Amino acid sequence: MKISNLLIGALLTLSFNTLAGLPPVIDLKVEGKKFLGNEYIKTLDANEHITFRFNDGRSHYVEQLLISAEGAQRNYSFAKVYADGEEVATLGVPGRDPDYPVVIRGNVSEIILKVQDRSRVKILDFKIYTVRKNYSSYTGLERSVRRGYNVDKWGESILDLVAEFQVLSQGMYFGEDVFGKYLKNLKKAAFKVQASDDARDARSLVTKNKAIELVNAIDAASPLFESDIMLMDSRFDRLGLDLQTIKQDILEKYDLNRE
């Protein structure tokens, strides 16, 4: 058995100075050499995977991933990316070497890339970005820019919004299990649209259904953003406005009827 096969699914652990914190970019093409020789940059066959965990066993903030890969067969290959068990992206990989940005914007402890059935993918590079970006209000975008959005971009905006809420709300009490009641399904819906839109036409029925799921999740989260404690704190005003503006833009683009 080749040594590369023995290392499929190996656990990558990186040793960082915990006092200094994480580096802004973890480049597994470079860091992987310390633990797996050159075996991290390799070809994965169907159902093979790579798993990354932080060496301290804790969750850390991840802004996004940047994966470089190419299909190692004539037809398109597909791979899925998971963060703590949640699917966050589906990569449709052609026979060339495009880069795939995967937005996370949250704390995670484990990242998995798994190749799908009847696929073969060559990993060329894998970067993990750990610096939180500043929040940019969706409502502040030009109308012409917003018209060019698809469900993938709306999903990114929702993840931005949830991450900003979690920063602003630290130390505040909004009731029991706010994340489970309002934010978890919103994040899951945002991840789902990202996981589908890169691999499908934005006009497809599947993508439209994902947009409907995103609108449903926005409706379910609205009571939080319309609560008295948020309405009394002006820092949250733009988040509530952004959420409703995203909803209205989705309804308009897909000609959906919703109160």
N, C-alpha and C positions, 0 to 999 in steps of 0.2 A: 504494500500500500504506500502510495506517495505521501511524503510528509505534509504536502498541502492538504490532502484529504483528512489527515489526522487533525489539522488545525481548523477545519471548517467548524464554525460556530464557537470558536475559542473566545474566551472572555478577555477583553482588552482592559487592562487596568493601568492607569497613568499615575505616576508619583509626583505630586505637586506639593510645594511648600504651603501648608494650610494657613500659615500666618500671612503669607503674601497673597493668598486667594488664587482663583483660577486665572490662567492666561486669557486674554481676550479671544484668541483663536486656538483651538486644539486641532492640529493637523495630524490626522492619523496616518497619513502617508509617511510623515517624519517620525512621530512618536511611536508608531507601530513597530518601527525597526528595533526599538529598544527591547521589545517583548516578544515579537514574532519574526525577527529577522526581516526579510523582505516578503514574507508570506501574506501580509495583510493585503497588499495589492495583488489580487489574484482573480481568477475566473470562478464564479459560482454556478453550479448546475442547479437544475430544478429542485426546489425544496431545501436547498442549502442556505445557510444564513450566517450573519455576523452579529455578535452581540457586544455592545459597549456599556460598561458601568463605571461610575466614578469609584475610585479606589477606596474612599472612606465609607462606602455603602449608603451615603446620604443623597438626597435630591439636591440638585443645583439648578440655577436658572440657565436656560438655554434659549437664546433668541431665535436662531435658525441653524439649519444644516445646509451645507453645499456639497452635493455629491456629484462626482464626475464618473460617468460609466458609459459603456457601449455594449450593444447586443453582440453576443458571440455566436450568432447564427444568422441565417438568411432572413427569417421572419422577425417581426418585432418581438422583443422579450419584455417581460413585466416583472417588477419587483415591488413589494410593499414595505413601507417603513412604519414602525410602531414605536410609540413613546409610552413607557409604562403600560404596555398592553393595549393601548388605544391606537387604532390605525390613523396615521396622520398624512399619508401620501401614497399614491400609486404611481410608480414610474413606468411610463411607456418608453422603452429604450430601443432606438433604432441601431443600425449598424455603424454609427459614428460615435463621437464622444461629446455629447452636449453636457452642460452643467444643469443640475436640478436643485434649485433652492427649495427647501422645505421649512416652512415657518412653524416654530414651536411656541415661543413666547410664554413660557411657564417653567415651573420647577419639575424636573424629571430625574429619575435615578437610573433608567435603563433605556437604551435605544437599540432597536433590532432592525436590520435590513434582511428581508427574506425573499428569495427568488421564487417565482410562481411556477406552476406546472407548465411543462413544455417550453421552458425558457432557459436561457443561459446568458449570464451577465458578467462582463469583465469590469471590476471596480478599478478605477484609475486614481481616484483621490476621494477623501472624505474629511470635510472640515466641520467642526462644531464651534459656533460663535456664542460666546457667553456674556457679552455686554448688552445690557438692556438699552434699546433705543428710546429716544424721547417720543412722547405721544404726539401724533399729528391729527388734529380734529378732522373727521370725515366731512363735516358740514362746511369746513373752511376751504374745501377743494372747489375749483371752478366747476360750474355745471357741465361744461363740455368734457372735462376730465371724468366726472362721475358717469356720464353717458357711456364712456368706453369701458366701464367696469363689467366684469362677469362674476359668476358665483365664487370663483377662486379668489378674486381680489376682495370681494365682500367678506369671504371667510377670513382673510388676513386682517381686514379692518375690525371684525368682531373679536379676533384674538388680541389685537391691539387694545381694544376697548376693555376687555375683561382684565387684561394685565394691568392697565392703568387704574381700574377700579380697585384691584387688590392692593396696589401701592397706596392709593389715597385713603383706603378704608382701614389701614393698619391701626389697631388700637381702638377702633370704633365698634359698637355693638349694633348689629342689624337684626338680631334674632337668632334662633337656633338653626344651625346647619344651612347657612345662606348659600354656601357653594353647592351643596347637594340639591337644594330646592330650586335655585335660579340659574346658577352659572355653569354647572356641570353639563347639562344638556345643550346649553348655548355653545360651549367649547366643542362638544362632540359634534354638533351640527356643522360648526365651522371647519373642523377637521375633515368631516365627510365630504364637504364640497371641494376641499382641496384635494382629497384623495381621488375624486372622480373627474374633475374638470380637465386636468392635464392629459388624461388618457382618452377623453371623449370630446366630441363636438359640443360647443357651448349651447347649440340649438337643440340638442337631442332631448328626447323625452326623459331619459334618466337624469340628465343635468337639471332639467326643469323641476323634476320631482325633488331633487336635492335642494333647489332654491325654495320650494314650498316647505320642506323640512326646516330650513333656516328661518323662514318667516314664522313658522309655528314656534320655534325655540325663542325667537324674539318676543312673541306674544306672551309666552310662558314666563319670560324674565322681566317683562314690563312692570309688574307690581313692585319689584325691588327698586327699579329706577324711578318709579312714581311714588315711592313711600315718603312719608313726612320727613324722616331724618335726612333723606337725600335732597328733597325740595328745599329744606332749610339751609343747606350747605351749597353755596354757589360753585364750589370746586367740582361738583357733580353735574352741574347744569349741561355742560357740553356733552357729557357722556349720554345722558338721557336723550338729548336732541340728536346726537349722532346715531343712536340706536334706531330712533323712529325714522330718521332720514334714510338710513340704509334700507329699512323695511319698505318705505314708500318707493324708493328707486327700484327695488326688486319687483314690487307689484307692477310698476309701470313697464319695466323691461319685458316681463313675461305675461303682461296683460292678465293679471290675476285679480279676482274680485275679493276684497277683504274689508271688513268694517274698520 
